[in-house]
Amino acid sequence: MASPGKAEAPRTERILPGVWRLRLSLPWPGVPHGNAWAVEHDGGIVMFDTGMGGKWRLRQLDLALTQAGYGVEDVRLVVCTHSHTDHYGLAGSIVEAAGCELWMHPRWGHVRPLAEDSKAALEARIEVARQSGVPPKSLTRYREAREGDEETGIDILKEPDRELVPGVEVETDLGTWQVHETPGHAPSHVVLHQPERKLLISGDHLLGRTVLFFDHGHSPDPVGEFLSSLEVVEGLDVELVLPGHGRTFRDPEAKIAESRRQVDELLGKVREALNKGERTAFEIVEDIVGPDMVRSPASAWVLQIVLSCLDHLAIAGEVEGIDGTDPQRWRLA
């Protein structure tokens, strides 16, 4: 990341009395911003998610908090909806600066390999891509583009001081927030519900502009987990959603329905590709995004989704991996 003078300045927006949306920049094409939420508590604030770590990032967060009349030193507690870098990356630095605790789900450790050995994590991703049928030249370009990037997006690998599981409550001046487990997007994902005010901090489980992503390789069936998590949120009384990206929104029922529709559509596209014959996961990606887009950064995103869909369909008995193939090939069962 460039110096603060060259980076996009953070923006802070008061959503409700005592609730601020901190809009923080991200370095990813298609995902230029993420939200952290500051909620007043005990003369300071509770931070729900943190933004990405890295050079200048803590200063950017402090600038965002200044617009709400606070600073990093006023954080009383850090609560992370999940341990992806754009939601957890600054947690360790905030805890050090403010002397507060971090609360997060016990399955947070899927971020450990990236934080502890980023080079090994890169090679592991490349090996998964190779086994999925990504061409060698593309793998070489991917490695070369990332070998010089030493920033992981995580300042400090900080373990939670308390596990964020159902029954744990987060106290703020707006009332008590209840924890609901919502794995799928990530195994560590939770949402926070404030029932009296009918508010939901949704992380990346529900977004105003529905964009699905499943962090493949950390659980047997992230798609199945995600669908079950939609049922969890559907049972909550919610009038306003505070998401991990984009603006707040109402009518979560419509977003839940759209998420289900997109899952059905993705599973249908995977079935359709395999109906033409045996495929590697990457060949299915090409069938979905088209030959012009398959060399774009979006294909890496779609590959994670396709692998997760294949796992889901395999558990359902609809598809099967063909033994002895390398790269792994798949067919309808």
N, C-alpha and C positions, 0 to 999 in steps of 0.2 A: 504493500500500500504506500502511496505517496504521502508527503507531508500534509498536515492539516490544511495548509493553504491551497493545495491542489486537489484535495479530496472534497467530495460533496459534503457540505455542512449538514449535520444532523438537524432534524426538525422535531419539535415537541408540540404536541397538541393535547389540550385538556379535553377529555371525553366526557367526564362527569366531575362534579366536585370531589377532589381527592384522588382522581384517576388520570394519569397521563400516558399517552402513547409516545414512545421514543422511537422515531423512525431513523434507523441506522443503516448506513451504506454497506453493501456486500459486493464482492468482486466477481460475481457469477453472471454470465450472459443469461438473460431471461429472469434472473432473480436479483435485481439491483438493490433491494432494500429488505430489511427485516425489522420486526417490532420487538421491543422490550416494553414491559408495562410497569410503571411506578405507581404504587398505591400507598396512600398515607397510612402511617402507623406509629404511634408513640412518639410524636414529634419528629419523625423521620419517614422513611418509606420502606416498603417491601418491594424488592425487584423480582418480577416474574419474567424470567429469561434475561439474557445479558447482552446479546449481540456477539459478533465474532471477535476472537482475540487477535493479537498481532500488533505490529508497530503502530503507534499513535491511537490505537483503538480505545484504550482506557480514557485517554484525553478526550476523544470524541464523545464517549459516553458521559463524561463529566460535563462537557459543554451542553449536551442534551438535558442533563439533570438541572443545570444552572437555569435553563429556560423555565423550569418548573419551580425554581426557588430552592433547589437542593444541590448537593454535591455527592460524590461517591462516599464521602465520610459519613453521610446521613443514612446509608443503607443499613437497616436493622436485620434484614434476612434476605438471602438469595434463594429463590425457588425456581427450578428448571423443569419445564414441561418434558424435556428429553435432552439427551447428551450430544446431539449434533452440534457442530462447531458454531453455527450461527445462533444457537440458543444457550450454549454452555461455555463458549470459548473464553469469556472474560470472567467467569465465576471465580477462579482462583485469585485473580488480581483484585477483584472487588472484596473478597473475603479478607485478603491481606491488608488492604487499605482501610477497610471499615471495621475490622475486628468482629465480623458477624459470622453466622453459620450458613452453610449450604445444605439445602434439602433437595433430594433427587431420588428417583426410583431405583431400587436395588439392581435392576438389570442395565444400569448405566454403562457397564464395562465394555460395551461394543465399541466405544471410542478409544479404549486403551491402546490398541496396536498403533493407531495413527499418532497418538501423543508420545508413546514410548520409543517407537522406532519407525519414523515416517518412511525411510527407505525400504524397510522390510514390508511395510504396509503397501507401498507402491508396487513392489514386486508381486505381492499376493494378489493385488487387483489385476495386474497384468496377466498372471497365471490363470485367473478365473476367465479373463477375456480370451486368452489363448484357447482354453478348453471349450469356450463357447463359440469358437470359430472365427474370431476377429483375425483378419489377415496379418501376417508378420510385419509388413511395412507400416500398417496402421499402429501396431504395438510399438514399433521403434519410434515413430513420431510422437506417440503418447508419452513414452519414457523420456525422450529428449526434451519435450515441452515442460516436464515437471521435475527433472533431476536437479535443476538449479534453484528450485523454490524451496527454501528451508523453512518457511513459515507454515505451520500446520493449522492455524486458526485457533489454537488452544494455548493460552499463555502459561498455565500451570495445570498439571493433572491433579485436580483436587477431588478427593473422595467425599461423598456426602457425610455431613455430621448426623443427619437423620434420614431414614429411608421414607420416601414419599409413597405411602401405600394407603388404601382405603382405611378410614378410621383416624388418620392423621388430619388435623385441622390447622389451617393457616389463619392466624388472627390479623385483622387490619381494622382501621377506623371505619371502614365500610361494612364490617361484619366478618363472620367466619366463612372461610372458603373450604369446601370439601373436596377430597381427592377421589378421582375416578380413573382407574387404569384403562388406557386406550391404546394397546400395542397395535402394530401394523405398519404405520409409517416408520416407526423405530420400536425396538423391543422395550425401551425405557419410557415410552410415551405415557403421559397422564394429562388429564384436563382438570381444571379447578372451577368448581361451581359455587356461586354465592346465591343460595336459594331465595333469601328474602328479597334481594334486589333483582333476581332472575338474570344474573350475569354469568358468562362462561368464558374463561381464558382457555382457548382451544388449541394453542400451539399450532402444529401443522396437521392436526387431525381433521379440522374443518377450516376451510378458507373461503373468502368471499368469491374468488375466482378459482373454482375447483381444479386443482392440478394434483394428480396422484403421484406418489412416489413410495416405493417400498425398499427399505434398506435390506437387501438380500444377503443371505448367508449367516444370519445370527439366530434364526429360529426356523423350524421346519416349514411353517406356512404363514408368512406375513400377510398374504391376501386374506386368508381365513380369519386371522386375528383382526385385521382391519374391518372386515364385515361384522364381526362380533362386536367390535368397539363402536360401530355405528349404532348398534342396538342399545348399547349402554347410554350413549349421548341422547338418543331418541327418547329415552325415558325421563330425561331431566326437564324441568320447567325453566325455559330460557327465553328471554326476550331480546337480549343484546349479546352478541358474540365479539370477544376481543381476540382476534386471530394472530398467528405468528408472522403473517405477511399481509400487507394490504390494509384496507380500511375496515372499521367495524361494520357489522351487518346484523340485520334482524332476519326472522324467518329461517332458523336453522333447519327446519324440516325440508325446505327446498334444497338446501345444500346436501343434506343426507341423501335425498332422492337422487340428486345429480351424481353424487359419489357412487351410489349403487349402479346407476346407469353406466357410468364410465367403467366400472369394474366389469360389468356384463359385456360391454363393448370390447374391452381388451381381451377378455377370455374368448370371446367370439372370434376375434382376429387371430388369436393363436391357434384355435381349432381350425379356422379357415386355411391358414398357412399349412398346417400339417395335413389337411385334407388333400393337398396337392402332392403329398409325398413326404419322405423323410427330410428333416431339416435340422441344422444346428440352430442354437438360440440366436446367433447373429444373423443367419439367413432369415429367421422370422422377423428380426428387427428390420431388415431391409424390405421385407414384404409389407411391414406396417408403415415405415416412414418413406419408402421409395428410394430409388438408386441415387437421386440427387442429394438427399439429406443424410444418407447413411455414413458419410464421411464427416459430418458436422459434429460438434460437441454434444448435440442432443442425443446422438445414438448411444453414448455411454449411459445416459439417463434411462433411455428406453430399454437398454439391455438389462439393467437391474429389474425393471418392471417385468420384462418377458421371462427372465429366470424365475421370478416370484410367481408368475402365472403358471409356468410349467410345473413348479413344485405343487401348487394348489391343484392343478388338474391331475397330476400324478397321484396325489393322495386320494382324489376322488375316483381314481381308476380309469380316467379318460385317456391319459397319455402315458407313455413309458420311455425311459431312456434305453437306447440300444446298447447292450453289453459289448465291451471291447472296442468301442469307437473312440477315437481321439483325433480331432475334437469330438465332444459328445454330440451324438445325433439323437433325435427324438422322433417318435411316430405315434399315431393314434393307437390306443390299446384295442 
